[in-house]
């Protein structure tokens, strides 16, 4: 194979990028990676934006070609290609089906880093600043939730205040905001920070979405883990860094990753066999990819490998044999379907874990969902920044769910919970639950 290691990269202007990726075909720089796309088109019908819009530029093939032209200098201005680059959901469905396993999501994200304003928005700066001060973040979040409870946020949206301030995406976010929790998860789990069991078998990692939006998901995870694996500990961790990686800076993402690695290493000293577990598939997939950020740092690369090898998604630690004793009355007559969250199915390769557990129990009441692994359009902040296209993707998902006539739809990512709860309110009524909440409900 021709090597492009010395090829002049006209896209990159400074050190805000990953120099190389860890792909299914080995370690590649961006030009090596994008050049593996042969433009065969096999990816087209796996891509939600291509299926919805039927435009070549909004396909994986079109995006890879665009980034290649930027690298070669044939396209001079990355900002002129924003509609092509920014509309990618980063769902990795194309990579999952591609014979060459072209890492389109990684390639697209590196192009985004060159766009004007990337990582410099007031919201990202505010989030990363607050995330470094949990007490202040808690106060701000509770204040915002209070304003939401008294309908002030809806009034501001109705009056067009967010549009006037230049942040129309906030108006969309208000509509999709679920009922605010009375307590955050880390407040509920203080008793698990320094437990004194003889042996710790698991280390629970609270992702931001679970912590601040869906604490009941986290409580269900803890309940199930205790029933199946015995004693464990709450890591009292930092943000995994995915927000920084996708919307901010690699520097911030690396800092957060190293803090979490350090937290794990301290717990590991006395509990070397304990595994790390979390319940947002997007964050867990990112934690499993930590080594990619440290390819140029031998010491921290080894630490990241050690960390990522211990990371588990909650959906992969529940096995069929664990559900030998269930509350069958709670599931009688219930029709259930499963939406496979992108980062579980495509990035982690967890394709049928939920079915293996639930099929023996639910039998014919587990209804197969057409296009179950197609993105719901949530995709992190995508549903707020690209609401029109996001809703088109969501409509296709909810239409497929409607055909199942299911009472309950199970997901494994907090972004999917937000997006599909909105779909349940506006398109087709179904109870959207995290998979682990359902397991907790039926497990004795």
C-alpha positions in Angstrom: 0.0 0.0 0.0 1.2 3.5 -0.8 2.2 5.5 2.3 1.1 9.1 2.6 3.1 9.8 5.8 5.0 12.7 4.2 2.1 14.1 2.3 1.6 17.8 2.9 -1.7 18.3 4.7 -3.4 21.5 3.5 -6.3 21.1 5.9 -4.4 21.1 9.2 -3.1 24.5 10.3 -1.9 23.8 13.9 -1.8 21.2 16.6 -5.5 21.0 17.4 -5.8 17.6 15.7 -5.1 14.0 16.3 -2.0 13.1 14.4 -3.2 9.5 13.8 -6.3 7.3 14.4 -6.6 3.8 15.7 -8.7 2.2 12.9 -9.8 -1.3 12.3 -7.0 -1.4 9.7 -4.3 -0.3 12.1 -2.9 3.2 13.0 -3.5 5.7 10.2 -3.0 9.4 9.7 -6.0 11.3 8.3 -4.9 11.1 4.7 -4.1 7.4 4.9 -7.5 6.9 6.5 -9.6 8.9 4.0 -7.7 7.5 1.0 -9.0 4.0 1.9 -12.5 5.1 0.7 -12.8 3.6 -2.8 -16.2 5.4 -3.4 -17.9 2.1 -3.9 -21.2 3.4 -2.4 -21.8 0.4 -0.2 -22.2 2.8 2.7 -25.0 4.9 1.2 -28.0 3.1 2.5 -26.5 2.9 6.0 -26.3 6.7 6.3 -29.3 8.4 7.8 -28.6 11.8 6.3 -28.2 10.4 2.8 -31.4 8.3 3.1 -33.3 11.3 4.3 -31.9 14.0 1.9 -30.7 11.8 -1.0 -27.7 14.0 -1.7 -24.3 12.7 -2.5 -22.6 15.4 -0.5 -24.5 14.2 2.6 -23.3 10.7 2.3 -20.2 9.1 3.8 -18.6 8.8 0.4 -19.3 12.5 -0.3 -17.9 13.6 3.1 -14.8 11.5 2.7 -14.2 12.9 -0.8 -14.7 16.5 0.6 -12.2 16.0 3.4 -9.7 14.5 0.9 -10.0 17.5 -1.4 -9.4 19.8 1.6 -6.3 17.9 2.6 -5.0 18.0 -1.0 -5.7 21.7 -1.2 -8.2 21.3 -4.0 -10.8 22.9 -1.7 -9.3 25.9 0.0 -11.9 26.9 2.6 -13.2 24.4 5.1 -15.9 26.8 6.2 -17.4 26.6 2.7 -18.0 22.9 3.3 -19.7 23.2 6.7 -23.1 21.9 5.5 -21.3 18.7 4.3 -19.1 18.3 7.3 -21.4 19.5 10.1 -24.5 17.4 9.1 -22.7 14.1 9.8 -24.3 12.4 12.9 -20.9 10.7 13.8 -23.0 7.6 14.2 -20.3 5.3 12.5 -23.0 3.2 10.7 -21.0 3.6 7.5 -17.8 2.3 9.1 -19.7 -0.6 10.6 -20.9 -1.7 7.1 -17.8 -0.6 5.0 -15.6 -3.3 3.6 -12.6 -1.1 4.2 -13.8 0.1 7.6 -13.1 3.7 6.7 -13.2 5.8 9.9 -15.6 8.5 8.5 -16.7 9.9 11.9 -13.0 10.5 13.0 -12.2 11.9 9.6 -15.1 14.3 9.6 -14.4 15.4 13.2 -10.9 16.4 12.4 -12.2 18.6 9.5 -14.6 20.3 11.9 -11.7 21.3 14.2 -10.5 23.7 11.4 -13.8 25.5 11.2 -14.1 29.1 12.4 -15.3 29.2 16.0 -15.0 25.4 16.7 -14.4 25.0 20.4 -14.8 28.7 21.1 -18.5 29.0 21.6 -19.7 30.7 24.8 -21.6 27.5 25.7 -18.7 25.2 25.4 -16.5 27.6 27.4 -19.1 27.8 30.1 -19.7 24.1 30.2 -16.0 23.2 30.5 -15.4 25.9 33.1 -18.4 24.8 35.2 -17.4 21.1 34.8 -14.2 21.9 36.6 -16.1 23.2 39.6 -18.8 20.7 40.5 -20.3 22.8 43.4 -20.8 25.8 41.1 -22.2 23.5 38.3 -24.7 22.0 40.8 -25.9 25.5 41.8 -26.2 26.7 38.2 -28.0 23.5 37.1 -30.5 23.7 40.0 -31.1 27.4 39.3 -31.8 26.6 35.6 -34.1 23.7 36.6 -36.0 26.0 38.9 -36.5 28.5 36.1 -37.7 25.6 33.9 -40.2 24.4 36.6 -41.8 27.8 36.9 -42.1 27.9 33.1 -39.8 30.9 32.8 -37.6 29.1 30.2 -40.7 28.4 28.1 -41.8 32.0 28.3 -38.3 33.2 27.1 -38.5 30.7 24.2 -42.0 31.8 23.3 -40.9 35.5 23.3 -38.0 34.7 21.0 -35.4 35.7 23.6 -33.0 32.9 22.7 -33.2 33.9 19.0 -32.6 37.5 19.9 -29.5 36.6 21.8 -28.2 34.5 18.8 -28.8 31.1 20.4 -31.9 29.6 18.7 -30.6 26.1 19.7 -31.5 26.9 23.3 -35.2 27.2 22.3 -35.0 23.7 20.8 -33.3 22.4 23.9 -36.1 23.7 26.1 -38.7 21.8 24.1 -36.7 18.5 24.5 -35.8 19.0 28.2 -37.2 16.2 30.3 -38.6 16.7 33.8 -35.7 18.0 35.9 -34.6 15.6 38.7 -34.9 16.7 42.4 -31.4 15.4 43.1 -28.3 14.7 41.0 -26.9 11.2 40.9 -23.6 12.1 42.6 -25.6 13.5 45.5 -27.5 10.2 45.8 -24.4 8.1 45.6 -22.2 9.7 48.3 -22.5 6.6 50.4 -20.7 4.6 47.6 -17.7 6.9 47.3 -15.8 5.3 50.2 -17.5 2.0 51.1 -15.7 -0.6 53.2 -16.5 -4.0 51.7 -14.0 -6.7 51.8 -13.9 -6.8 48.0 -15.0 -4.3 45.3 -16.1 -6.0 42.1 -17.2 -3.0 40.0 -16.5 0.7 39.7 -19.5 2.7 38.7 -18.8 5.7 36.4 -21.5 8.3 36.3 -21.8 10.0 32.9 -22.9 13.6 32.8 -26.3 12.8 31.2 -27.1 10.2 33.8 -25.8 12.4 36.6 -27.7 15.6 35.8 -30.6 14.4 33.7 -31.4 10.8 34.4 -30.3 9.8 37.9 -32.9 7.0 38.0 -30.9 5.3 35.3 -27.8 5.4 37.5 -29.7 4.1 40.5 -31.0 1.2 38.4 -27.5 0.4 37.3 -26.3 0.3 40.9 -29.2 -1.8 42.0 -28.6 -4.4 39.2 -24.9 -4.4 39.7 -25.3 -5.2 43.4 -27.8 -8.0 42.7 -25.5 -9.6 40.1 -21.9 -8.8 41.1 -22.1 -7.8 44.8 -20.2 -4.8 46.3 -18.9 -1.9 44.3 -17.9 1.7 44.4 -18.9 5.0 42.9 -15.8 6.5 41.1 -16.9 10.1 41.8 -15.5 10.7 38.4 -15.0 13.7 36.1 -16.8 14.1 32.8 -15.4 11.5 30.4 -14.3 14.2 28.0 -16.6 13.4 25.0 -18.1 16.9 25.0 -14.6 18.4 24.7 -13.6 15.9 22.1 -16.6 16.5 19.8 -17.2 20.2 20.4 -14.2 21.7 22.1 -10.5 20.9 22.3 -8.4 17.8 22.4 -6.4 19.4 25.2 -9.5 19.6 27.5 -10.5 16.0 26.5 -7.0 14.7 27.4 -7.0 16.5 30.7 -10.4 14.9 31.7 -9.3 11.5 30.5 -6.2 11.6 32.6 -8.1 12.6 35.6 -10.4 9.7 35.2 -7.5 7.3 34.6 -5.9 8.6 37.8 -9.1 8.0 39.8 -9.2 4.4 38.4 -5.5 3.8 39.3 -6.1 4.8 42.9 -9.0 2.4 43.2 -7.2 -0.3 41.3 -4.3 -0.5 43.9 -6.6 -2.4 46.3 -9.1 -3.7 43.7 -7.1 -4.9 40.7 -9.9 -7.1 39.3 -12.7 -4.6 39.5 -14.2 -3.5 36.2 -15.3 0.0 35.3 -19.0 0.3 34.2 -21.3 3.0 33.0 -24.7 3.4 31.4 -24.4 5.8 28.6 -23.2 3.9 25.5 -21.8 7.1 23.9 -19.6 8.0 26.8 -18.5 4.3 27.4 -17.5 4.0 23.7 -15.4 7.2 24.1 -13.8 5.9 27.3 -12.9 2.7 25.4 -11.2 4.9 22.8 -9.0 6.9 25.2 -5.8 5.3 23.9 -6.3 7.1 20.5 -5.7 10.5 22.2 -2.3 9.4 23.5 -0.6 7.8 20.5 2.2 10.3 20.8 2.6 9.9 24.5 4.0 6.4 25.4 3.5 6.6 29.2 -0.1 7.8 29.1 -0.9 5.6 26.1 -0.1 2.5 28.3 -2.2 4.0 31.1 -5.1 4.6 28.7 -4.8 1.0 27.4 -5.0 -0.4 30.9 -8.0 1.8 31.7 -9.9 1.2 28.5 -9.4 -2.6 28.8 -11.5 -2.5 32.1 -14.3 -0.4 30.7 -17.7 -2.1 30.2 -21.1 -0.9 29.0 -23.9 -1.8 31.4 -25.6 -3.7 28.5 -22.7 -6.1 28.2 -22.4 -7.1 31.9 -26.0 -8.4 32.2 -26.1 -12.0 30.9 -29.1 -14.3 30.2 -28.2 -16.4 33.2 -28.5 -13.4 35.5 -32.3 -13.2 34.9 -33.3 -16.7 36.1 -35.5 -15.1 38.8 -37.7 -12.3 37.6 -41.0 -10.6 38.4 -43.0 -12.1 35.4 -46.2 -10.3 36.5 -44.5 -7.0 35.6 -43.9 -7.9 32.0 -47.0 -9.9 31.2 -48.8 -8.5 28.1 -46.1 -5.9 27.6 -44.8 -5.4 24.1 -41.2 -4.3 24.0 -38.8 -3.2 21.2 -35.2 -2.3 21.2 -33.5 0.7 19.6 -29.8 -0.1 19.3 -27.9 3.1 20.3 -25.3 3.9 17.7 -22.3 3.9 19.9 -23.1 0.6 21.4 -23.9 -1.1 18.1 -21.4 0.5 15.7 -18.5 1.6 17.9 -18.5 -1.1 20.6 -19.8 -4.0 18.5 -22.6 -4.7 21.0 -25.1 -5.9 18.4 -27.5 -8.3 20.2 -26.6 -8.3 23.9 -30.1 -7.0 24.9 -31.9 -9.5 22.7 -30.0 -12.5 24.1 -31.1 -11.4 27.6 -34.7 -10.5 26.9 -35.8 -12.9 24.2 -36.0 -16.0 26.5 -38.2 -13.9 28.9 -40.4 -11.9 26.6 -40.6 -14.4 23.8 -43.0 -13.2 21.1 -43.6 -10.0 23.1 -40.1 -8.8 22.1 -40.9 -7.2 18.8 -38.1 -6.7 16.3 -37.6 -3.1 15.2 -36.9 -2.4 11.6 -33.7 -0.4 11.2 -33.1 -0.9 14.9 -29.5 0.3 14.6 -30.2 3.4 12.6 -29.5 6.7 14.5 -32.5 8.4 16.1 -31.1 11.9 15.3 -30.1 12.7 18.9 -26.3 12.4 18.4 -25.2 14.5 21.3 -26.0 18.2 20.6 -27.0 17.5 17.0 -30.7 17.6 17.8 -30.2 21.2 19.1 -27.8 22.4 16.4 -29.4 20.7 13.4 -33.1 20.5 14.5 -34.7 20.2 11.1 -32.6 17.3 9.9 -32.5 15.7 13.3 -36.3 15.6 13.4 -36.5 14.0 10.0 -34.2 11.3 11.2 -36.3 11.0 14.4 -39.5 10.7 12.4 -38.2 7.7 10.5 -37.2 6.1 13.8 -40.6 6.8 15.4 -42.4 5.6 12.3 -40.6 2.2 12.6 -41.5 2.0 16.3 -45.1 2.8 15.5 -45.2 -0.3 13.2 -44.2 -2.5 16.2 -47.1 -1.1 18.4 -44.7 -1.6 21.3 -45.6 -0.3 24.8 -41.9 0.2 25.7 -38.9 1.1 23.7 -35.5 0.4 25.2 -32.3 2.4 24.6 -28.8 2.6 26.1 -27.7 6.2 25.6 -28.8 9.4 27.4 -28.8 11.3 24.1 -31.3 8.7 22.7 -33.4 9.1 25.9 -33.7 12.8 25.3 -34.4 12.5 21.6 -36.8 9.6 21.7 -38.8 10.9 24.7 -39.3 14.0 22.5 -40.4 11.7 19.7 -42.8 9.9 22.1 -44.4 13.3 23.0 -44.7 14.6 19.4 -44.9 11.7 17.0 -45.8 8.3 18.5 -46.6 7.5 22.1 -44.3 4.8 23.6 -42.6 4.6 27.0 -38.9 5.2 26.3 -36.7 3.6 28.9 -33.1 2.9 29.4 -32.4 -0.9 29.1 -31.0 -1.1 32.6 -34.1 0.5 34.1 -36.2 -2.3 32.5 -33.9 -5.0 33.8 -34.0 -3.4 37.3 -37.8 -3.4 37.2 -38.1 -7.1 36.4 -35.2 -8.5 38.3 -36.0 -9.9 41.8 
